[in-house]
């Protein structure tokens, strides 16, 4: 089950998200974390597909992710990575 689905369609979405799914502070689970769910074949297949997709993408650095000159404040992905400049009245 996903906590969020991003369908921004911008070419920078995956490179922007990659730093969150790789490295020491990754939110992406280790393959061994799936061992307790051995019967969830669909989850294992999706995990493998997404891992290969992430491996194929050149990601940005966290400094680049935080640079508003590279990723506009009104980009949908900013709602997930921070730095959004979109004002939402009901959130104030």
Buried (B, 14 or more C-beta within 10 A) or exposed (E): EEEEEBEBEBEBBBBBBBBBBBEEEEEBEEEEEBEEEEEEEEEBEEBEEEBEEBEEBEBBEEEBBEEEEBBBEEBBBBBBBEBBEEEEEEEE
